[in-house]
Amino acid sequence: MRPFELTTAPTIESAFSADAAFLAGGTTLVDLMKLNVLTPRHVVDINDLPLRGIDTADGLRFGALERMADIAAHPGVYPVISRALLLSASQQLRNMASIGGNLMQRTRCTYFRDVAMPCNRREPGSGCSAITGVNRMHAILGTSDACIATHASDVAVALVALDAEVVLAGADGTRTVKLTDFYRLPGETPEVEHDLRPGELITEVRVPRLDWAANSTYVKVRDRQSYEFALASAAVALDVQDSRIVDARVAAGGVATVPWRLTAVEEALRGKPVTEESFEQAAALAVEGARPLAHNAFKASLLKRTIVRALLELTEGSRR
């Protein structure tokens, strides 16, 4: 590990630094520093900042330093969020990791994490080893010729489905950004992963009130049942009345370079009867524009089946 300066920020204003890395739970930052993937000269410990609290009075609000385990266990948190959190990592990591840090975590692409391999996300212009390498875990949606790395967060998928926003604070003040706009597609600049300006940090996560999101779930398919990242996942919330879908929210993880909102699937579900046939027809739209590669073509059919499974789980008592 390379030498670095560690300081503690007593106030939000004192934390702003264009050349610093922020330390909350440390479950991603410390790992990547050990691997020399990240080599910050200045690390700011932000754990003393007043960025905590969970409010469910009108929608949901999470302070950025709230731990994943505490949010998952809190009454009033929508099931899709709780389930996504509970299916993330191990209990020990969920006890340490903050919600803000989870949204900022870096890709688990093995080529990104191996400094001996070319990676445009780590070293712009060096190339993407995954495109012609072992790409079974990589994305089929939102990719480019410069990067095919999947986004790692589970809860970000649930939050994107629910139109969540993040509040960002920096030296120039605060601003609010929809999570769908916060994450950037790789395009030709995969090193630019989000809309966070130098020195800014996430202070709060907000989810608009959506009463029917009480009928929601998160289904995650992976190689093993614990401590593993998604091959495909689906965050789904349904408003069902008289065995017919009134409204739907659907997003996918494990298959895209950013948490992937599936608006075409949502539109296809609205007004349809609660039947497996309706679900399969809608889920078929999830892979429009997919670009599978040598080892990950199976993700197209897996994603469709994962969405159908989530829909079936939510409508078990109301299907015809």
N, C-alpha and C positions, 0 to 999 in steps of 0.2 A: 504494500500500500504506500502511496506517495504521501509526503507530509502535507498537512492542511491545517488551517486555523479554525478552531471551533469557538463560537461565541453564542451567547444566549440573548434573545430579544425580549426585553421587559415590556415593550409596547408594540402595537402593530406598526406604528410609524417607524420605529427603530429597526424593524425587520427588513424594510425595503432596501434591496441592494441588487444592482444589475448583474453582479458577478458572483452571487452567492447561491448555494444550494440549500433548500430548506429541509430540516430534519424534524419529522413528527414521530411516527412509530419506527421509522427506519427500516422497515421490512423489505423495501426495494432499494433504497439509496445505499445502504451499507453493503448489500450483496454486490451491487454493481461497482462500488468503489473497490471492493476486494478483488474484483476481476479486472480492474483498470479500464472498465468500459466508461465509467464516469470518473473524472479526476478533478473535482472542484478544489480550488485553493482556499475557499472560504465556505464553511458550513455554519448555518444559523439554526440553532435549536429554538423552535417556536412553541414548545409545549407549555410555556407559561402564559401564552397569549389568551385573551378571553374569547376563544372561538369554540365554545362548547354549548351544549343545550339541545334538547329535542322538543319541538313544539308541534302538537297535532291538533291545535284548536281550529284552524282553518287551512286545510291542506297540510303539508308537512314542511318542517324546517329543521335542518341539521347543521349545527356548527361544524366547521371543517375538521376540528380536532376530535369530534366524537368518534369513539372506537366502533368498528364494524360490529362486534359482538353486542354492544349496548343498543345499537340501533335495531339489530335483528330481533332482540328480545323485548323491545319497547311496545306496549299496547298502543294500538291505533296506527301502527305502520302497516302499509298495504302488504298483503301476503307476497306479492311478486317481488317486493324489495327484500322482505325478511328471508324469503327462500333463496334468492340470489346471493345474499350475504352468507347464509348458512352453508351454501354449497361452494363457498369460496375458501380455499386454503384449509388450514387446520385450525382447531380451536385456539391454540396458542397464538397463531398469527392473527386471528380475528380479535383476540384480546389486545393486541398491540397496534394493529394497523388502523389508521384514521380514514374516515370517509373521503377527505380531501386527497390524501395520499393515494388511496385506491383509485380514484379517478385519474390521477396523474401517473400511475405506474407505467413503466415502459414495456414494450413488447417482450414476449418470451422467446422470440426467434433465436435459435441456437447460434446462428451466424452473427446476429447482433451482439450476442454475449461472448463471442470468441474473437478476441482482438487480433488473432492471426489471420482471420478471414475478411475479405472485402465486404463492406456493408455501407450502402449509401445513407442509411439512417444514422449510423455512427460516424462515418467519414464520407461526407458528400462527394460524389464523383468517383468513388472507388469501385462501384459495381454492386450488384445484388447476387450473392452466392446462392440464394435459395431458388432462384428461377430455374437454374439448371442443376441444382443440388437435390437434397432430400427435402421435399416440400409437402410431406403428408399433413403436417399440422398447419399449413399456411392457408392464406385467404383465397377465395374464389370470387369475391365481390369487392368492388372498390379498389382494385389493384391497379398498378401501372407497370411500365417497363423498368421502373426504378426501384419498386418495392412491392412485396406481396406479404408482408408481415401482418399477422392478426393482432387485433386489439385484445389485451389480456383481461380486462375487468368484466366480471359478471354483473355487478350491481349497476354499472354504467348502462348496460343493455336494458335493465328494468327501468332505469331513470329516463332513458331516451324514449321508451315506449310511453311514459307518463308525462312527457313534455316538461321535464325538469329544467331548471335554470341553475347556474352558478353565479354567485356574487364574487367579484374580483376586486381586490384593493391594491393600490399602488401609490407611488408618489404623486400621481396626477389625480387621485381620488378613487371613487368606487364606480363600478359599472356592473350591469347584469347581462349575462349572455346565455341564450338557450344552449343546452348541452349538445343538441344536434349541430349548432353552429360553432361550438367550442372546439370540437375535434375536426382536424383537417385531413382530407384525403391525401395520399402521398404525392400523386401527380409526378412532377419533375423535382419536387423539393421534399422528399420524405423526412428530412431532418426537422421540418417544421410540423410538429405533431398536433399543435393546439393553438388557440388564440390567446395565449398568455404572454403578455408583454414583459420585457426584462424588468425584474424587480417586483412583479406582481405575485400575489398568492391568492388562492381560493380561501374565502372566509366563511362561506355559507352555501348550502345546497337547498333549493326550494322546489317543492313539488306542488302544483296546483291541486286544489280540492277536486276529487273525482269520486263521488260516493260509490259508484258501481265498480270501482277498482278493488273493492272488498272481494269481488269475484275474480281473482287473478292468480297466476302461478308462474313459476319459472322452472322449465325443464332443461336439464343439462346432461348431454351425452358425452362420455369421456372414456378413456381406456381403462380406468379403474375408479372405484367408488369414492375415493377420498384423495385429497391433496393432488389434484390433477386439473389441468386446464381443459377447456371445452373443445371437443371436435365440432360440435354444433350445439347451440342452445336457443331456446325460444322464451321470450317474456310475453305473456298474453294476459289481457284483461278483457272481459266480456260483459256487455249489458244484454241480458236475455229476458225477454218477456213473451209469455204464451208460446214457448218453444220456437221463438224466432229471434234472431240476433238484431238488436236495435243499433248497437255500436260496438266497436272493437278497437283495441290497441295491440299492435304486434311489433316486436323487434327481435333481431337475431344476433347471436354472438358466436364466436369460434369460427366464423366463416368469412369475416370481412375485416378490412383494415381499420375500421372504426365501428362503434356500436351501430347496427344497421336497422333503421326504421323501415318497416315494410308497409308503406301506405297503400300499395296496390292490393296486398292481401287484406288489409283492413276494409278497403272499399268493396272488395269482392265478397266479404262476409256480411256486410250490412244488408239487412232485409231478407237474408237467406234463412231457410229453416235449419233447425239444429239437427243436422244429419251428418254422418261420416262422409257422404258423397259431397256435400257442400264444403266441408273442411278440406277435402282432397283437391277440389277444384280451385279453391282459394290458395291453398299452399303451393300449388303448381306455379303460381306467379312469383314466389319468393326467389327463384333463381334466375329471373330475367336479367340478362347482361352478365351472367357468370362467366368467368374465364378460368376454367380448371386447367391444372397442369399435370405432369406425369404421375404424381403420387396422390393427388387430392381430389380427383374427379368424383370419388364416392361421396364427397360432402354435399353435392347437389341433391341426391336422393335422400341422404341422411337428414338434411335440413328440412325437406318437405315432410318427412316422417316425424321429425321432432315437433314441428308445428302442429301436425294433426294430433299427435299424442297429447300435447298441452291442451288443445281444444276439447278433446274427448274427456280429459281429466276434469275440466271445468264444467262440462255439461252432462256429467254422468246421470244426474237425476232428472234431466229435462229433455233428453233425446227421444225422438219418436221411434 
